[in-house]
Amino acid sequence: MLTLATTSPGEPEIFASLQGEGRSSGKPCAFVRLSRCNLACVWCDTAYTWRFVGDNRPHRDDADFDRSANQITLSEEDVAARIAVLGQPRLVITGGEPLLQGAALARMVALLPDMQIEIETNGTVAPSPAFDALVHQYNVSPKLAHSGNPAELALIPERLAEWAANPRAMFKFVIAQTSDIDEVLALIAAHAIPHHRVWLMPEGRDSATLRERSQWLADICSKHELNFSDRLHIHLYGDTRGT
């Protein structure tokens, strides 16, 4: 069984759209958003996947969510069937933290042998061998200090080294201020992360904020020979579920 987020009570967040971030930005994809996360970013735009009533981990909105309305459990077969109906060539599995449900994901993805599989992960959980064999691309987004997560939880050296050694792993760092760049460059150097596999993306949940931060972030990417990522879905659809 898989535990998913919802778009509305009882409706799993499974949809077709364009990938909005990173290496595959602009590509048509099917998406499935899973529930639960082992980290708690203060700026998280999908807090409804983890910050349920009673969870006091900090978030800048200070909102919590009813678990029964925002979480649904479905069989792997049901999820695969809903994805297949969308008729997309690529599947993006996001969250929450998808790799917390690696065993069930392996069973579900095995039912979709013709799809390119892309995983969004915070990089703290190692994929199981069975699941890893089915994945074409990992989008690894290590959480910097401004996320509010303790480094010992968010930046696990052995995990980062393993991702750096995996050519299928693309790194995506969320940037809120220019001081974040020093932290990124230190991680790149410490773990020998190839520059061509690193994307820097402005933090923001509205177009105005993204555009303001993009102006200075683009120059930084050029200076350090790193890739720039926008958040295309925010410009197209706003900060909404199922997009």
GIDAGI-V471588 format. One record per residue. NEAR is the number of other C-alpha atoms within 8 Angstrom. D_CENTER is the distance of its C-alpha to the mean C-alpha in Angstrom with 2 decimals. Layout:
NEAR/D_CENTER ; NEAR/D_CENTER
//
This chain:
7/20.83 ; 11/17.22 ; 11/16.17 ; 14/14.30 ; 15/13.64 ; 13/16.30 ; 10/17.10 ; 8/20.53 ; 9/22.40 ; 9/22.73 ; 8/20.57 ; 11/17.33 ; 14/14.35 ; 11/14.93 ; 11/15.60 ; 11/16.20 ; 9/15.14 ; 10/14.34 ; 13/11.10 ; 12/10.87 ; 12/9.20 ; 11/10.04 ; 7/12.59 ; 8/12.66 ; 11/12.94 ; 9/15.71 ; 7/15.77 ; 11/16.59 ; 13/14.33 ; 16/14.28 ; 14/11.28 ; 13/11.23 ; 12/9.41 ; 16/10.47 ; 14/11.98 ; 11/12.43 ; 11/10.81 ; 5/12.83 ; 7/11.99 ; 13/12.93 ; 11/11.96 ; 9/14.95 ; 7/13.32 ; 8/10.41 ; 6/10.61 ; 8/9.90 ; 8/12.47 ; 10/14.17 ; 15/12.02 ; 11/13.62 ; 12/16.30 ; 11/19.13 ; 8/22.78 ; 5/24.03 ; 7/20.85 ; 5/22.07 ; 6/19.17 ; 8/19.26 ; 11/17.43 ; 6/18.95 ; 4/19.58 ; 6/21.23 ; 6/20.53 ; 11/20.25 ; 10/19.90 ; 8/22.14 ; 8/20.59 ; 7/22.82 ; 11/21.85 ; 15/18.07 ; 15/17.69 ; 13/19.29 ; 8/20.10 ; 10/20.91 ; 8/22.25 ; 12/20.46 ; 8/23.17 ; 8/22.64 ; 10/18.91 ; 12/19.74 ; 8/22.62 ; 9/20.73 ; 13/18.27 ; 9/21.31 ; 6/23.12 ; 9/20.68 ; 7/22.04 ; 11/19.12 ; 10/19.05 ; 11/15.33 ; 13/12.91 ; 13/9.14 ; 13/8.11 ; 13/5.23 ; 15/6.26 ; 12/7.52 ; 14/7.42 ; 14/8.50 ; 9/10.76 ; 8/12.89 ; 8/14.26 ; 11/14.81 ; 9/18.46 ; 10/18.17 ; 11/15.40 ; 11/17.86 ; 9/20.55 ; 12/18.70 ; 11/17.52 ; 8/21.09 ; 8/22.33 ; 9/20.59 ; 6/22.16 ; 5/22.25 ; 9/18.59 ; 9/16.35 ; 13/13.38 ; 13/9.96 ; 12/7.30 ; 14/3.59 ; 14/5.01 ; 11/6.62 ; 13/9.56 ; 12/12.09 ; 8/12.82 ; 7/14.78 ; 8/14.60 ; 8/17.98 ; 6/20.30 ; 8/20.64 ; 12/17.00 ; 8/16.54 ; 6/19.50 ; 10/17.83 ; 11/14.64 ; 8/15.12 ; 10/12.06 ; 12/9.36 ; 13/6.78 ; 13/7.35 ; 12/6.65 ; 12/9.83 ; 13/10.83 ; 15/14.17 ; 8/17.20 ; 8/16.75 ; 10/13.82 ; 9/16.72 ; 13/15.65 ; 7/18.52 ; 9/18.17 ; 6/19.60 ; 9/16.67 ; 14/13.76 ; 13/15.39 ; 10/17.16 ; 7/19.37 ; 6/19.85 ; 12/16.19 ; 12/15.65 ; 10/18.87 ; 8/17.91 ; 11/14.75 ; 12/17.02 ; 7/19.58 ; 7/17.42 ; 7/17.87 ; 7/15.08 ; 12/12.49 ; 13/11.40 ; 11/10.62 ; 13/8.92 ; 13/10.59 ; 11/10.65 ; 11/14.41 ; 10/16.59 ; 7/19.97 ; 7/21.88 ; 6/22.40 ; 11/18.76 ; 9/19.74 ; 7/22.14 ; 9/19.58 ; 10/17.41 ; 8/20.65 ; 8/21.77 ; 9/18.75 ; 11/19.25 ; 8/22.90 ; 6/22.69 ; 10/20.57 ; 8/21.88 ; 11/18.62 ; 8/19.88 ; 8/19.61 ; 7/19.07 ; 11/15.68 ; 13/14.43 ; 14/12.96 ; 14/13.56 ; 15/12.11 ; 14/14.05 ; 10/12.96 ; 8/14.41 ; 10/14.54 ; 10/17.67 ; 10/19.10 ; 6/21.77 ; 10/19.64 ; 14/17.42 ; 8/20.68 ; 8/22.39 ; 12/19.84 ; 11/19.45 ; 8/23.20 ; 8/23.30 ; 13/19.96 ; 9/21.09 ; 8/24.24 ; 8/22.56 ; 12/20.52 ; 9/23.87 ; 7/25.71 ; 6/23.56 ; 8/22.84 ; 13/19.07 ; 11/16.98 ; 11/16.14 ; 12/13.21 ; 11/13.90 ; 11/11.98 ; 11/14.21 ; 11/13.37 ; 12/14.48 ; 9/17.69 ; 6/18.34 ; 8/17.68 ; 10/17.10 ; 8/14.82 ; 6/15.36 ; 6/14.08 ; 7/14.27 ; 8/13.71
//
